[in-house]
Amino acid sequence: MREMRVLSPTAILGYGFPLSSFKSGMELDPHLIVVDAGSTDPGPYYLGAGVSFTHRNAVKRDLTLLLEGAISQRIPLIIGTAGGCGGAPHLQWNLEIIREIATEKGLNFNMALIPAEIDKNLVRDAFRQGQISPLKGVPELTEDDISQATRIVGQMGIEPIMVAIEGGAQVILAGRAYDPAVFAAFPIMGGYDRGLAFHMGKILECASIAAIPGSGSDCAIGYLRDDHFIIEPLNPNRRCTVTSVSAHTLYEKSNPYILPGPGGHLDLRETRFTQIGKGSVKVEGSRFRPSEEYTIKLEGAKKVGYRTISVSGVRDPIMIPQLDSILNEVQDRVRDNFSELGEGSYLNFRLYGKNGVMGPLEPEKDITPYEVGIIIDVVAGTQDMANTICSFARSTLLHFGYAGRLATAGNLAFPFSPSDINMGEVYNFCIYHLMKVKDGKTLFPVEFLEIGG
Amino acid sequence: MKIYRLIDIAKVIRSKNSGPYELTFDIIFKSQEIFEKVTSKKLVTSEIIGELYKVDPRDVSIVEFFPASAIKATIPRPIPSGDVAETDVYGAQQHGPLLKLEIPMEG
């Protein structure tokens, strides 16, 4: 029976992996190495600001091992959602790291770059033609969202990656991509079943998270065959079980049976999971259902201002029960002192020990904690304005004379000096929508380049 | 009829983003038997999750996932991930109230 072995070194490029696990994987003679580098989980800042949420040194460490491994065994290395968000600056950042490694290690290879930023005019035209619809829970798109977006990326499917492979690239650096597609493109070109290839990719993109004990920084391998695939961790201290692998299918998805992606959905209603030996799981019956129209997901973020925060704590049993009213009065004092701030600025007190974690979802409303952590959180149109409001709110709260106060020296315990921290630019997601496209390739033109030599 | 605490019959109770606009909760039961008891009697419903998180039950989606003996509940986020007033960018600490959930069950 023919077989394609796909090695997934880590859940996110830069999260690391034990060298011993990677070596074990390379000894199994994989046909390709695929690593996912991205996620929307760390929030809108990284997409908007064009920076990675992983550290350059950590990414370079992982990539050095992956590049050396792939080049020496003459197999492809595919990187999806470069730089964490897959926009143009993320792609360039990651390319620069690859060039640096190639120079240091004397590596030569053909490479493909697949940009995934989508031109605003194109998105605007599609919007006007009714080609864009919101994902569940997302507001309808507006023209303002499009014009205010700092950056819009589209999530590519398998087609652009196939173009890169056909063009002879050994190393492929893709912008924003549907995680399973990065894993599935090469096997699908080899004639393997789409449903199985996508499902294997869906599990492998998180590497050993689907094992027990789970880890986002350890290697896993998938053995794809004609009518099933097998998932196996590469660290002898981990096992894949039917429960761990099937439970992973639930992760970060709202419906584990139907997983939509570019060009269709993965249908897991008939999927069967079987334990093989102690640590491997066989999966069969997963189906890919192509959609009538090809859609890709768009992600966009817009800049909303600059943030300054101040961290402190309260341990006064007279003050804590009155906190809400005290903070309201401080709000009023700040607004009164800086009336020119208007609607464009935001001042919030995050109360840890009360509802700092759950905010409006917190059901426990009537408890009185003995200690409360306060983050004074300010977002304003300029950094200077955010600093001004934060500093004023901090000093007002520090010396606020609330009813019944005995501790007249100060209301806050500051762990740090300086007490206020500039957080820089603040972004919100403003686009999370599906766009109909004529095919999976057009928006993602592939660029070929030679590295080294 | 006996009152069971969810914490005693589940081995995984977690929350996470499902994209920046939805929160999804996974409850993986300790055994297939318990899972089947809970699902056959529909003991975890949109109404229960809606009540727990104060959201309209019509906005709660419940999926029973047999391969993992799991129930998944998804709600819209009150504030999208990373928005200015938001409190949990990854959505990974919104499961607390589920740990206190009690459900009546036979046997």
Interface residues (C-beta under 8 A of the other chain):
Chain A: T40 D41 P42 G43 P44 Y45 L135 K136 G137 V138 V242 T243 S246 A247 T249 L250 Y251 E252 K253 S254 N255 P256 Y257 L268 T271 R272 F273 V304 G305 Y346 N348 R350 N355 G356 V357 M358 G359 P360 L361 P363 V379 V426 Y427 N428 F429 Y432
Chain B: V12 K16 N17 S18 G19 P20 Y21 E22 T24 D26 I28 L52 Y53 K54 S61 V63 F65 P67 A68 S69 A70 K72 T74 P76 R77 P78 I79 P80 S81 G82 D83 V84 A85 E86 T87 D88 V89 Y90 Q93 Q94 G96 P97
